[in-house]
Every structure is written in C-alpha cells, then in structure tokens.
Amino acid sequence: MMNLRKRSIIYVSICFFIITIAYIGLNALEKYENRKVIVVTSPGLTLAEEIMVGETRFSVEKVDTIEERARGLSGIKSIKENNGLLFVFDRVGTHGIWMKEMFFSIDVMWFDKEGNIIFIKENFSPSSYPEVVYPPEEALYILEVKAGMVEKHQIKIGDRLKIL
C-alpha cells in the first residue's frame, strides 16, 4: 500500500513538472511570435517614422519600451540602406548598446535631448559581443543603421536629428 502511494506521488509530481515546463515554454513562444514585426521594406522592421539626420533621410522603427529597446535589432537578418531603429528613452542617460544575437554590423549614433549627435560608433560588429558601448555624455535617443551609412553620408558629431 505504501509503495503504491509513493508511486502516485512521484507520478503526480512528474506530471506537474512536465505541465509547468510546457506552460512556460508555450508562454515564451507566444511572446516571441507576437513580437511586433511587419515587413515593409526591411525584413523585420516596422518602418513607421521618417527622420532626418543632418541632410540624410531615414525610415525607422521607433522603439520606446524597455522590452523593445532590449531586443533592438537582435534576430533581424539585415536592414536596407537608409532604414534603421530609433531608440527613444524616457530620460537622458548613458544608455549602452551591445550586439547580442546580431547578424550584421551597424553604425550607432547617440543624440542628446536637443537632438544633436554626441557620439558615433561605426561598424559595430556582432563579433564584439559581449562588449557594451556607452556614450561619453548623456543621451535621449539612439539610432542604429546599416554599417557604412555614417561614412557614406558624412554624418558627424553635432549633426541634428529631426523627426518628420
């Protein structure tokens, strides 16, 4: 009798464990699949905003939640020229960028609260992970674009961000 009771407890415990793991896994999968991704011109980006940096126009997806900013361009295979990701923060700070789960190099620009470029990191490579790059001053916005765009369009410190 005692042996049957122990088996039943073990069986129920194993079933509970399996159901819990399945629930956690399905929940994580649902969150990943419900990620806000609509293909417009760059696979994986929802291009909802037009901006200017200096004299250069970019189509960008704006990310302004903690979850969206943490994800960034991770998992995206590539982006087209003049497309990008604009990070909008709630307050100024020395917000860092890393290349976790990235598949391509990017140029990164940090902007102060007035919209002026205060720091640029060109050709930031996925192989640099887990390095985190921080601006030397506090920023309110960060723009990630395809590597080479800063050089191609001669974007420099002091150029201004304008959201159209």
C-alpha beads as a LAMMPS data file, in Angstrom:
LAMMPS data file: protein, C-alpha beads

164 atoms
163 bonds

1 atom types
1 bond types

-500.0 500.0 xlo xhi
-500.0 500.0 ylo yhi
-500.0 500.0 zlo zhi

Masses

1 110.0

Atoms # bond

1 1 1 0.000 0.000 0.000
2 1 1 2.791 2.412 0.900
3 1 1 4.607 1.590 -2.313
4 1 1 1.533 2.494 -4.402
5 1 1 1.166 5.803 -2.540
6 1 1 4.821 6.735 -3.205
7 1 1 4.420 5.889 -6.898
8 1 1 1.289 8.033 -7.123
9 1 1 3.061 10.990 -5.518
10 1 1 6.027 10.597 -7.880
11 1 1 3.705 10.267 -10.873
12 1 1 1.717 13.395 -9.927
13 1 1 4.942 15.323 -9.281
14 1 1 6.357 14.380 -12.686
15 1 1 3.099 15.327 -14.419
16 1 1 3.034 18.665 -12.614
17 1 1 6.664 19.324 -13.609
18 1 1 6.004 18.497 -17.283
19 1 1 2.875 20.676 -17.400
20 1 1 4.743 23.577 -15.779
21 1 1 7.643 23.334 -18.253
22 1 1 5.224 23.108 -21.198
23 1 1 3.302 26.154 -19.958
24 1 1 6.486 28.212 -19.554
25 1 1 7.724 27.144 -22.991
26 1 1 4.433 27.955 -24.725
27 1 1 4.234 31.299 -22.964
28 1 1 7.748 32.213 -24.128
29 1 1 6.971 31.065 -27.673
30 1 1 3.776 33.122 -27.744
31 1 1 5.645 36.249 -26.636
32 1 1 8.290 35.668 -29.326
33 1 1 5.724 35.038 -32.072
34 1 1 3.662 38.095 -31.073
35 1 1 6.690 40.327 -31.493
36 1 1 5.711 43.480 -33.383
37 1 1 7.217 42.733 -36.790
38 1 1 5.622 43.819 -40.045
39 1 1 7.719 43.537 -43.180
40 1 1 7.676 46.788 -45.113
41 1 1 10.968 47.475 -46.866
42 1 1 13.432 45.928 -44.434
43 1 1 12.739 42.397 -43.230
44 1 1 11.822 42.561 -39.567
45 1 1 11.304 46.315 -39.200
46 1 1 8.068 48.250 -38.877
47 1 1 9.016 51.453 -40.630
48 1 1 6.620 53.939 -39.105
49 1 1 8.715 57.087 -38.786
50 1 1 10.654 59.310 -41.161
51 1 1 13.611 61.182 -39.700
52 1 1 16.464 63.356 -40.902
53 1 1 19.994 63.213 -39.551
54 1 1 21.823 66.199 -40.928
55 1 1 20.841 66.090 -44.614
56 1 1 20.119 62.330 -44.720
57 1 1 16.606 60.878 -44.576
58 1 1 15.996 57.559 -42.810
59 1 1 12.873 55.392 -42.474
60 1 1 12.930 53.977 -38.965
61 1 1 11.039 51.889 -36.493
62 1 1 10.737 53.734 -33.196
63 1 1 11.193 51.633 -30.043
64 1 1 10.259 53.180 -26.739
65 1 1 9.509 50.335 -24.322
66 1 1 12.055 48.527 -22.170
67 1 1 11.344 45.228 -23.958
68 1 1 11.676 46.716 -27.454
69 1 1 14.881 48.553 -26.561
70 1 1 16.411 45.413 -25.004
71 1 1 15.633 43.430 -28.172
72 1 1 16.798 46.115 -30.610
73 1 1 17.795 44.574 -33.940
74 1 1 18.638 41.192 -32.385
75 1 1 17.492 38.330 -34.582
76 1 1 16.950 40.523 -37.667
77 1 1 18.912 39.171 -40.657
78 1 1 19.617 42.548 -42.300
79 1 1 18.258 46.021 -42.962
80 1 1 18.294 48.109 -46.113
81 1 1 20.177 51.331 -46.612
82 1 1 18.513 54.338 -45.034
83 1 1 16.415 52.128 -42.733
84 1 1 17.077 51.911 -39.032
85 1 1 15.920 51.597 -35.462
86 1 1 15.371 54.717 -33.354
87 1 1 15.547 54.179 -29.584
88 1 1 13.560 56.746 -27.603
89 1 1 14.244 56.800 -23.861
90 1 1 12.104 58.232 -21.059
91 1 1 15.038 60.237 -19.724
92 1 1 18.613 61.078 -20.602
93 1 1 21.348 58.666 -19.559
94 1 1 24.480 56.894 -20.716
95 1 1 22.463 54.195 -22.500
96 1 1 24.636 51.330 -23.739
97 1 1 24.352 49.201 -26.870
98 1 1 25.545 45.623 -27.372
99 1 1 25.482 43.239 -30.333
100 1 1 23.731 40.248 -28.730
101 1 1 22.221 37.911 -31.368
102 1 1 23.080 40.317 -34.201
103 1 1 23.790 39.113 -37.743
104 1 1 25.291 42.249 -39.299
105 1 1 27.405 45.282 -38.391
106 1 1 25.778 48.634 -37.666
107 1 1 26.592 52.295 -37.221
108 1 1 25.228 53.678 -33.951
109 1 1 24.551 57.351 -33.196
110 1 1 23.695 58.786 -29.774
111 1 1 21.735 62.071 -29.563
112 1 1 21.320 64.471 -26.644
113 1 1 17.932 65.840 -25.546
114 1 1 18.190 68.619 -28.153
115 1 1 18.686 66.033 -30.904
116 1 1 22.380 66.688 -31.559
117 1 1 24.741 63.765 -32.220
118 1 1 27.084 63.445 -29.243
119 1 1 28.758 60.110 -30.068
120 1 1 29.108 57.731 -33.032
121 1 1 30.233 54.096 -33.112
122 1 1 30.860 52.996 -36.707
123 1 1 30.940 49.399 -37.968
124 1 1 29.924 47.892 -34.624
125 1 1 30.392 44.180 -35.266
126 1 1 28.405 41.193 -33.941
127 1 1 31.734 39.604 -33.001
128 1 1 32.218 42.346 -30.389
129 1 1 29.543 40.787 -28.123
130 1 1 29.504 40.915 -25.054
131 1 1 31.158 44.365 -25.274
132 1 1 28.755 47.212 -24.431
133 1 1 29.400 50.670 -25.898
134 1 1 28.329 53.725 -23.920
135 1 1 28.362 57.379 -24.968
136 1 1 30.677 59.746 -23.072
137 1 1 27.694 62.036 -22.347
138 1 1 24.031 61.511 -21.547
139 1 1 21.739 60.769 -24.499
140 1 1 17.974 60.661 -25.043
141 1 1 17.937 58.947 -28.463
142 1 1 19.985 56.264 -30.205
143 1 1 19.846 55.465 -33.918
144 1 1 21.059 52.143 -35.324
145 1 1 21.577 51.975 -39.093
146 1 1 23.357 49.728 -41.566
147 1 1 27.147 49.868 -41.242
148 1 1 28.750 52.355 -43.603
149 1 1 25.881 54.857 -43.614
150 1 1 27.707 57.344 -41.352
151 1 1 30.705 57.421 -43.687
152 1 1 28.643 57.372 -46.894
153 1 1 26.519 60.357 -45.823
154 1 1 29.325 62.140 -43.950
155 1 1 27.315 62.188 -40.723
156 1 1 29.274 63.733 -37.869
157 1 1 29.146 64.810 -34.224
158 1 1 26.835 67.817 -33.898
159 1 1 24.514 66.826 -36.768
160 1 1 20.901 67.164 -35.711
161 1 1 18.099 64.592 -35.517
162 1 1 14.749 65.748 -36.831
163 1 1 11.659 63.549 -36.589
164 1 1 9.455 64.357 -39.583

Bonds

1 1 1 2
2 1 2 3
3 1 3 4
4 1 4 5
5 1 5 6
6 1 6 7
7 1 7 8
8 1 8 9
9 1 9 10
10 1 10 11
11 1 11 12
12 1 12 13
13 1 13 14
14 1 14 15
15 1 15 16
16 1 16 17
17 1 17 18
18 1 18 19
19 1 19 20
20 1 20 21
21 1 21 22
22 1 22 23
23 1 23 24
24 1 24 25
25 1 25 26
26 1 26 27
27 1 27 28
28 1 28 29
29 1 29 30
30 1 30 31
31 1 31 32
32 1 32 33
33 1 33 34
34 1 34 35
35 1 35 36
36 1 36 37
37 1 37 38
38 1 38 39
39 1 39 40
40 1 40 41
41 1 41 42
42 1 42 43
43 1 43 44
44 1 44 45
45 1 45 46
46 1 46 47
47 1 47 48
48 1 48 49
49 1 49 50
50 1 50 51
51 1 51 52
52 1 52 53
53 1 53 54
54 1 54 55
55 1 55 56
56 1 56 57
57 1 57 58
58 1 58 59
59 1 59 60
60 1 60 61
61 1 61 62
62 1 62 63
63 1 63 64
64 1 64 65
65 1 65 66
66 1 66 67
67 1 67 68
68 1 68 69
69 1 69 70
70 1 70 71
71 1 71 72
72 1 72 73
73 1 73 74
74 1 74 75
75 1 75 76
76 1 76 77
77 1 77 78
78 1 78 79
79 1 79 80
80 1 80 81
81 1 81 82
82 1 82 83
83 1 83 84
84 1 84 85
85 1 85 86
86 1 86 87
87 1 87 88
88 1 88 89
89 1 89 90
90 1 90 91
91 1 91 92
92 1 92 93
93 1 93 94
94 1 94 95
95 1 95 96
96 1 96 97
97 1 97 98
98 1 98 99
99 1 99 100
100 1 100 101
101 1 101 102
102 1 102 103
103 1 103 104
104 1 104 105
105 1 105 106
106 1 106 107
107 1 107 108
108 1 108 109
109 1 109 110
110 1 110 111
111 1 111 112
112 1 112 113
113 1 113 114
114 1 114 115
115 1 115 116
116 1 116 117
117 1 117 118
118 1 118 119
119 1 119 120
120 1 120 121
121 1 121 122
122 1 122 123
123 1 123 124
124 1 124 125
125 1 125 126
126 1 126 127
127 1 127 128
128 1 128 129
129 1 129 130
130 1 130 131
131 1 131 132
132 1 132 133
133 1 133 134
134 1 134 135
135 1 135 136
136 1 136 137
137 1 137 138
138 1 138 139
139 1 139 140
140 1 140 141
141 1 141 142
142 1 142 143
143 1 143 144
144 1 144 145
145 1 145 146
146 1 146 147
147 1 147 148
148 1 148 149
149 1 149 150
150 1 150 151
151 1 151 152
152 1 152 153
153 1 153 154
154 1 154 155
155 1 155 156
156 1 156 157
157 1 157 158
158 1 158 159
159 1 159 160
160 1 160 161
161 1 161 162
162 1 162 163
163 1 163 164
